Amino acid sequence: MDQITNKIIKLCEDELIPIIKDLVNISFQQGKVPSRLKIARVLPVFKKGAKDDVSNNRPISILPPISKIFEMAFRVRIINYLDTLDFLTNKQYGFRKNTNTNFAALDITTEEHLINQMKEDMAKLMDWMELNGLFINLEKTQFIIFKKPVAITPQIAEFTFRDHKILRTDSFKFLGLQLDENLLWDRHIQDICKKISPVVGVLYRLRNIFDHTSKRALYYGLIHSRLSYMAAIRGTANSSRLYPLKILQKRAIKTLFGYNYRTDSEQIFRETSILMILKAQATTCLAITKGFRTCNTSFKLNQDIHSKIKVSIGTFPDQPNMESKPSGDLESP
């Protein structure tokens, strides 16, 4: 199966689609997945810490391309079925349409979530995880106290739990976002700069090869994707702290599109039809807010809370039959 690459599937799609369709439908009907599609090539990817420590590597499983097609078909069928039952909670952000890590990061900052977190007991959490076959590596567990830069907090450096020392940290990474205890985003911005700076050198060597449209694609794929990731969360950073990103964005655009370094910034953004980082960040925040309100009915704006407009509540539609089952085969495109 590994020898059937994505390229082969695209080149032979007319011949392969009917065959794959039949295989997927048979898999649905029999409730089985071909064993060969479960065989993955596992590669270790280093995370952090000592490189000679095996536990510091994250295993990445590379499945055959056809296995991905099966997964997509299963996902569509299962999600559609669960949606008809209204089974999934609004807090489920992963692997759902119109949701992403921005929503998950926004949700942990809500008052309700923070209160629940304070009420949780670590021992009960550990017991529950052990009962369900899960495991927390206490050797790598740390805690952080979020505070204002000038605030006085308890000088707690560590505490002991089940004979393990849980150390305090001043920053950690969550969903690719580097969170520091003061929420100033300096470390996250430094991480972005470290990732983008080497790319600018590559863009310099490619500047005379591609046309304008291809250069825009390169920019959005290699630069904008990093600048915009988690922008809705990072947007609380002071404008002066975002200055390194603004400079790096201008440098990348001028390098890729062949502008002189003295060219006016307004001109390059206008001619390339690319938004400045602050404007792009504001646009992302607006899009995230709209999407978050759509998928999470508990999220409200101030105007919703303080509105004096009376809203009449209608009747809810009948719930679908809980015993209903998904049916129907895949159709050929």
Contacts in CASP RR format, 6 or more apart in sequence:
PFRMAT RR
TARGET T0000
AUTHOR 0000-0000-0000
METHOD contacts of the structure
MODEL  1
MDQITNKIIKLCEDELIPIIKDLVNISFQQGKVPSRLKIARVLPVFKKGA
KDDVSNNRPISILPPISKIFEMAFRVRIINYLDTLDFLTNKQYGFRKNTN
TNFAALDITTEEHLINQMKEDMAKLMDWMELNGLFINLEKTQFIIFKKPV
AITPQIAEFTFRDHKILRTDSFKFLGLQLDENLLWDRHIQDICKKISPVV
GVLYRLRNIFDHTSKRALYYGLIHSRLSYMAAIRGTANSSRLYPLKILQK
RAIKTLFGYNYRTDSEQIFRETSILMILKAQATTCLAITKGFRTCNTSFK
LNQDIHSKIKVSIGTFPDQPNMESKPSGDLESP
1 36 0 8 1.000
1 37 0 8 1.000
1 39 0 8 1.000
1 64 0 8 1.000
1 66 0 8 1.000
1 67 0 8 1.000
2 41 0 8 1.000
2 64 0 8 1.000
4 64 0 8 1.000
4 65 0 8 1.000
4 66 0 8 1.000
5 65 0 8 1.000
6 65 0 8 1.000
9 16 0 8 1.000
9 65 0 8 1.000
9 66 0 8 1.000
9 69 0 8 1.000
17 332 0 8 1.000
17 333 0 8 1.000
18 332 0 8 1.000
20 66 0 8 1.000
20 69 0 8 1.000
21 330 0 8 1.000
21 331 0 8 1.000
21 332 0 8 1.000
23 34 0 8 1.000
23 70 0 8 1.000
24 69 0 8 1.000
24 70 0 8 1.000
24 73 0 8 1.000
24 330 0 8 1.000
25 329 0 8 1.000
25 330 0 8 1.000
27 33 0 8 1.000
27 34 0 8 1.000
27 70 0 8 1.000
28 73 0 8 1.000
28 77 0 8 1.000
28 328 0 8 1.000
28 329 0 8 1.000
28 330 0 8 1.000
33 70 0 8 1.000
36 64 0 8 1.000
37 63 0 8 1.000
37 64 0 8 1.000
37 66 0 8 1.000
37 67 0 8 1.000
37 70 0 8 1.000
38 67 0 8 1.000
39 64 0 8 1.000
40 61 0 8 1.000
40 62 0 8 1.000
40 63 0 8 1.000
41 61 0 8 1.000
41 62 0 8 1.000
42 59 0 8 1.000
42 60 0 8 1.000
42 61 0 8 1.000
42 62 0 8 1.000
43 59 0 8 1.000
43 60 0 8 1.000
43 62 0 8 1.000
44 54 0 8 1.000
44 57 0 8 1.000
44 58 0 8 1.000
44 59 0 8 1.000
44 60 0 8 1.000
45 57 0 8 1.000
45 58 0 8 1.000
45 59 0 8 1.000
45 60 0 8 1.000
46 56 0 8 1.000
46 57 0 8 1.000
46 58 0 8 1.000
47 56 0 8 1.000
47 57 0 8 1.000
47 58 0 8 1.000
48 56 0 8 1.000
49 56 0 8 1.000
50 56 0 8 1.000
55 137 0 8 1.000
63 71 0 8 1.000
73 330 0 8 1.000
75 95 0 8 1.000
77 326 0 8 1.000
78 326 0 8 1.000
79 95 0 8 1.000
79 96 0 8 1.000
79 97 0 8 1.000
80 326 0 8 1.000
81 325 0 8 1.000
81 326 0 8 1.000
82 88 0 8 1.000
84 320 0 8 1.000
84 324 0 8 1.000
85 319 0 8 1.000
85 320 0 8 1.000
85 322 0 8 1.000
85 324 0 8 1.000
86 319 0 8 1.000
86 320 0 8 1.000
88 96 0 8 1.000
90 295 0 8 1.000
90 296 0 8 1.000
90 297 0 8 1.000
90 298 0 8 1.000
91 107 0 8 1.000
91 296 0 8 1.000
92 99 0 8 1.000
93 99 0 8 1.000
93 100 0 8 1.000
93 101 0 8 1.000
93 103 0 8 1.000
93 104 0 8 1.000
93 107 0 8 1.000
94 100 0 8 1.000
94 104 0 8 1.000
96 295 0 8 1.000
98 291 0 8 1.000
98 294 0 8 1.000
98 295 0 8 1.000
99 295 0 8 1.000
101 175 0 8 1.000
101 176 0 8 1.000
101 230 0 8 1.000
102 230 0 8 1.000
102 232 0 8 1.000
102 233 0 8 1.000
102 288 0 8 1.000
102 292 0 8 1.000
103 288 0 8 1.000
103 291 0 8 1.000
103 292 0 8 1.000
103 295 0 8 1.000
103 296 0 8 1.000
104 175 0 8 1.000
105 174 0 8 1.000
105 175 0 8 1.000
105 177 0 8 1.000
105 230 0 8 1.000
105 232 0 8 1.000
105 233 0 8 1.000
106 232 0 8 1.000
106 233 0 8 1.000
106 288 0 8 1.000
106 292 0 8 1.000
107 113 0 8 1.000
107 296 0 8 1.000
108 114 0 8 1.000
122 161 0 8 1.000
123 161 0 8 1.000
126 136 0 8 1.000
126 162 0 8 1.000
129 135 0 8 1.000
129 136 0 8 1.000
138 161 0 8 1.000
138 162 0 8 1.000
138 164 0 8 1.000
138 166 0 8 1.000
139 164 0 8 1.000
141 164 0 8 1.000
141 166 0 8 1.000
142 166 0 8 1.000
142 167 0 8 1.000
142 168 0 8 1.000
142 169 0 8 1.000
142 172 0 8 1.000
143 159 0 8 1.000
143 166 0 8 1.000
143 167 0 8 1.000
143 168 0 8 1.000
143 169 0 8 1.000
144 168 0 8 1.000
144 169 0 8 1.000
144 170 0 8 1.000
144 171 0 8 1.000
144 172 0 8 1.000
144 179 0 8 1.000
144 181 0 8 1.000
145 153 0 8 1.000
145 154 0 8 1.000
145 156 0 8 1.000
145 168 0 8 1.000
145 181 0 8 1.000
146 181 0 8 1.000
146 182 0 8 1.000
146 183 0 8 1.000
147 153 0 8 1.000
147 181 0 8 1.000
147 182 0 8 1.000
148 182 0 8 1.000
149 182 0 8 1.000
149 184 0 8 1.000
156 168 0 8 1.000
157 167 0 8 1.000
157 168 0 8 1.000
158 165 0 8 1.000
158 166 0 8 1.000
158 167 0 8 1.000
158 168 0 8 1.000
159 165 0 8 1.000
159 166 0 8 1.000
160 166 0 8 1.000
170 180 0 8 1.000
170 181 0 8 1.000
171 178 0 8 1.000
171 179 0 8 1.000
171 180 0 8 1.000
171 181 0 8 1.000
171 187 0 8 1.000
172 178 0 8 1.000
172 179 0 8 1.000
173 179 0 8 1.000
175 230 0 8 1.000
176 229 0 8 1.000
176 230 0 8 1.000
177 188 0 8 1.000
177 230 0 8 1.000
177 233 0 8 1.000
177 234 0 8 1.000
178 185 0 8 1.000
178 187 0 8 1.000
178 188 0 8 1.000
178 190 0 8 1.000
178 191 0 8 1.000
179 188 0 8 1.000
180 186 0 8 1.000
180 187 0 8 1.000
180 188 0 8 1.000
183 236 0 8 1.000
184 237 0 8 1.000
184 238 0 8 1.000
184 241 0 8 1.000
185 234 0 8 1.000
185 235 0 8 1.000
185 236 0 8 1.000
185 237 0 8 1.000
185 241 0 8 1.000
186 241 0 8 1.000
188 230 0 8 1.000
188 234 0 8 1.000
189 234 0 8 1.000
189 237 0 8 1.000
189 241 0 8 1.000
189 242 0 8 1.000
189 244 0 8 1.000
189 245 0 8 1.000
190 244 0 8 1.000
192 226 0 8 1.000
192 227 0 8 1.000
192 245 0 8 1.000
193 244 0 8 1.000
193 245 0 8 1.000
193 248 0 8 1.000
195 226 0 8 1.000
196 223 0 8 1.000
196 226 0 8 1.000
196 227 0 8 1.000
196 248 0 8 1.000
196 252 0 8 1.000
197 248 0 8 1.000
199 222 0 8 1.000
199 223 0 8 1.000
199 252 0 8 1.000
200 248 0 8 1.000
200 251 0 8 1.000
200 252 0 8 1.000
200 255 0 8 1.000
201 255 0 8 1.000
202 222 0 8 1.000
203 218 0 8 1.000
203 222 0 8 1.000
203 223 0 8 1.000
203 252 0 8 1.000
203 255 0 8 1.000
203 256 0 8 1.000
204 255 0 8 1.000
204 256 0 8 1.000
206 218 0 8 1.000
206 256 0 8 1.000
207 215 0 8 1.000
207 255 0 8 1.000
207 256 0 8 1.000
207 257 0 8 1.000
207 258 0 8 1.000
210 218 0 8 1.000
212 257 0 8 1.000
215 256 0 8 1.000
215 257 0 8 1.000
216 272 0 8 1.000
216 273 0 8 1.000
216 274 0 8 1.000
218 256 0 8 1.000
219 252 0 8 1.000
219 253 0 8 1.000
219 256 0 8 1.000
219 272 0 8 1.000
219 274 0 8 1.000
223 249 0 8 1.000
223 252 0 8 1.000
224 274 0 8 1.000
224 280 0 8 1.000
227 245 0 8 1.000
227 249 0 8 1.000
227 277 0 8 1.000
227 280 0 8 1.000
228 280 0 8 1.000
228 281 0 8 1.000
228 284 0 8 1.000
231 280 0 8 1.000
231 281 0 8 1.000
231 284 0 8 1.000
231 285 0 8 1.000
232 281 0 8 1.000
232 284 0 8 1.000
232 285 0 8 1.000
232 288 0 8 1.000
232 289 0 8 1.000
234 281 0 8 1.000
235 242 0 8 1.000
235 281 0 8 1.000
235 285 0 8 1.000
239 278 0 8 1.000
242 277 0 8 1.000
242 278 0 8 1.000
245 277 0 8 1.000
246 276 0 8 1.000
246 277 0 8 1.000
246 278 0 8 1.000
249 276 0 8 1.000
249 277 0 8 1.000
250 265 0 8 1.000
250 268 0 8 1.000
251 261 0 8 1.000
253 259 0 8 1.000
253 268 0 8 1.000
253 269 0 8 1.000
253 272 0 8 1.000
253 274 0 8 1.000
254 260 0 8 1.000
254 261 0 8 1.000
254 263 0 8 1.000
254 268 0 8 1.000
257 268 0 8 1.000
257 271 0 8 1.000
257 272 0 8 1.000
259 268 0 8 1.000
265 276 0 8 1.000
268 274 0 8 1.000
269 275 0 8 1.000
269 276 0 8 1.000
275 283 0 8 1.000
289 301 0 8 1.000
292 299 0 8 1.000
293 299 0 8 1.000
293 300 0 8 1.000
293 301 0 8 1.000
END
